[in-house]
């Protein structure tokens, strides 16, 4: 990705409501260059959406959990798909707290999910559902829970933070 494209993308990640003119000033290029760059990033799929990031504790979600889990050994693609369908069909009042589920490798697990919760009770309901999932290895389920009401954070996970990381990483390469 070209430096101007990265800088425009980073400015949008910091605040997607900014005008092309404001972004042009920050990136030190012309406004038409910013407009063309944004259109190109959208067309190439590098820029997928424009969104807002709420303060989750102020809207009633006081806990954030990363839950690491594993499937039983030997689960085939058909069984994995059955487990996925099972998860989608679960109670929306509980499973709607889940914002991300991914497969991967690490920490002695092969999957993880990220979820927001109003309280510890809603978290435990979700964990009970996960434990009851077909093909789940119940001995391999661990969570890390963050209290979003805690005022002390080293660095908050925001797109602005990610944008600053991308820019600093690009500067180190140069």
C-alpha positions as CSV (number, residue, x, y, z in Angstrom):
1,X,0.0,0.0,0.0
2,X,1.3,3.4,-0.9
3,X,2.2,5.8,1.9
4,X,-0.6,8.3,1.0
5,X,-3.2,5.5,0.9
6,X,-2.1,4.3,4.4
7,X,-2.1,7.8,5.8
8,X,-5.6,8.5,4.4
9,X,-6.9,5.2,5.7
10,X,-5.4,5.9,9.1
11,X,-7.1,9.4,9.2
12,X,-10.4,7.7,8.4
13,X,-9.8,5.1,11.1
14,X,-9.3,7.9,13.6
15,X,-12.5,9.6,12.6
16,X,-14.5,8.6,9.6
17,X,-16.8,11.6,9.9
18,X,-14.1,14.0,8.8
19,X,-14.4,15.8,5.5
20,X,-12.0,15.0,2.6
21,X,-10.7,18.6,3.0
22,X,-9.8,18.0,6.7
23,X,-8.1,14.7,5.8
24,X,-6.2,16.4,3.0
25,X,-4.8,19.0,5.5
26,X,-3.8,16.2,7.9
27,X,-2.1,14.1,5.2
28,X,-0.7,17.2,3.3
29,X,-2.1,16.3,-0.1
30,X,-4.9,17.9,-2.2
31,X,-8.6,17.3,-1.5
32,X,-9.1,15.6,-4.9
33,X,-6.2,13.2,-4.1
34,X,-8.0,12.2,-0.9
35,X,-11.3,11.7,-2.7
36,X,-9.6,9.5,-5.4
37,X,-7.7,7.6,-2.7
38,X,-10.8,6.9,-0.7
39,X,-12.7,5.7,-3.8
40,X,-9.8,3.4,-4.7
41,X,-9.5,2.0,-1.2
42,X,-13.3,1.3,-1.2
43,X,-13.1,-0.3,-4.7
44,X,-10.2,-2.6,-3.7
45,X,-11.9,-3.6,-0.5
46,X,-9.2,-2.1,1.8
47,X,-11.9,0.2,3.2
48,X,-14.9,-1.9,4.1
49,X,-17.2,0.3,6.2
50,X,-17.6,3.6,8.1
51,X,-18.8,3.1,11.7
52,X,-19.0,4.6,15.2
53,X,-17.3,3.1,18.2
54,X,-19.5,3.5,21.4
55,X,-18.4,3.6,25.0
56,X,-19.6,0.1,25.8
57,X,-19.9,0.6,29.6
58,X,-22.0,3.7,29.1
59,X,-24.5,1.7,26.9
60,X,-24.7,-1.1,29.5
61,X,-22.0,-3.6,28.6
62,X,-19.6,-3.6,31.6
63,X,-17.5,-6.7,30.8
64,X,-15.5,-7.8,27.8
65,X,-14.4,-11.4,27.5
66,X,-11.9,-13.2,25.4
67,X,-12.8,-16.9,25.6
68,X,-10.4,-19.5,24.3
69,X,-11.7,-23.0,23.5
70,X,-10.9,-26.1,21.6
71,X,-12.9,-28.7,19.6
72,X,-12.6,-32.4,20.4
73,X,-9.9,-34.2,18.4
74,X,-10.9,-35.5,15.0
75,X,-13.9,-33.2,14.3
76,X,-14.4,-33.2,10.6
77,X,-15.8,-30.4,8.4
78,X,-19.3,-31.7,8.5
79,X,-19.3,-31.8,12.3
80,X,-17.7,-28.4,12.5
81,X,-20.5,-27.0,10.3
82,X,-23.1,-28.7,12.5
83,X,-21.5,-27.0,15.6
84,X,-21.6,-23.6,13.7
85,X,-25.3,-24.0,12.9
86,X,-26.0,-25.0,16.5
87,X,-24.3,-21.8,17.7
88,X,-26.3,-19.6,15.3
89,X,-29.6,-21.1,16.5
90,X,-28.9,-20.5,20.2
91,X,-30.8,-17.9,22.2
92,X,-30.3,-14.5,20.7
93,X,-30.5,-13.0,24.2
94,X,-27.2,-14.6,25.2
95,X,-25.3,-15.4,21.9
96,X,-25.9,-11.9,20.6
97,X,-23.2,-10.7,23.0
98,X,-20.7,-12.5,20.9
99,X,-19.0,-10.2,18.4
100,X,-16.3,-12.4,17.0
101,X,-15.5,-16.2,16.7
102,X,-12.4,-17.3,14.9
103,X,-10.3,-20.4,14.5
104,X,-6.6,-20.2,14.9
105,X,-3.6,-21.6,16.8
106,X,-2.2,-20.5,20.2
107,X,-2.4,-20.7,23.9
108,X,-3.1,-24.5,23.6
109,X,-6.5,-23.7,21.9
110,X,-7.8,-23.7,18.4
111,X,-10.6,-21.1,18.6
112,X,-11.6,-18.0,20.5
113,X,-14.5,-15.6,20.8
114,X,-14.8,-12.1,21.9
115,X,-18.0,-11.0,23.7
116,X,-19.5,-8.1,25.6
117,X,-21.7,-8.6,28.7
118,X,-24.0,-6.5,30.9
119,X,-22.8,-8.4,34.0
120,X,-21.1,-11.6,35.1
121,X,-24.4,-13.5,35.0
122,X,-24.8,-12.9,31.3
123,X,-21.2,-14.0,30.8
124,X,-21.8,-17.3,32.7
125,X,-24.9,-18.0,30.7
126,X,-22.9,-17.7,27.5
127,X,-20.1,-19.9,28.8
128,X,-22.6,-22.6,29.8
129,X,-23.9,-22.5,26.2
130,X,-20.4,-22.9,24.9
131,X,-19.7,-25.8,27.2
132,X,-22.9,-27.5,25.9
133,X,-21.9,-27.0,22.2
134,X,-21.5,-30.3,20.3
135,X,-17.9,-31.5,19.8
136,X,-16.6,-29.0,22.4
137,X,-13.6,-30.1,24.5
138,X,-14.9,-28.9,27.9
139,X,-11.5,-29.3,29.5
140,X,-10.0,-26.7,27.1
141,X,-12.1,-23.5,27.8
142,X,-10.5,-20.4,29.4
143,X,-11.5,-16.8,29.5
144,X,-9.9,-13.4,30.2
145,X,-12.5,-10.9,31.4
146,X,-12.0,-7.1,31.3
147,X,-14.0,-4.8,33.5
148,X,-14.9,-1.9,31.1
149,X,-15.8,0.3,34.1
150,X,-12.2,0.3,35.2
151,X,-10.7,3.7,34.6
152,X,-7.1,2.5,34.3
153,X,-6.3,1.2,30.8
154,X,-2.8,1.0,29.3
155,X,-4.2,1.5,25.8
156,X,-7.8,1.2,24.7
157,X,-8.7,-0.9,21.7
158,X,-10.0,1.7,19.3
159,X,-9.5,2.1,15.6
160,X,-7.6,5.3,16.3
161,X,-5.1,3.2,18.3
162,X,-4.8,0.7,15.5
163,X,-4.3,3.6,13.0
164,X,-1.5,5.0,15.0
165,X,0.1,1.6,15.2
166,X,-0.2,1.2,11.4
167,X,1.5,4.6,10.8
168,X,4.3,3.9,13.3
169,X,4.9,0.5,11.8
170,X,5.1,2.0,8.3
171,X,7.6,4.7,9.5
172,X,9.8,1.9,11.0
173,X,9.9,0.2,7.6
174,X,11.1,3.3,5.9
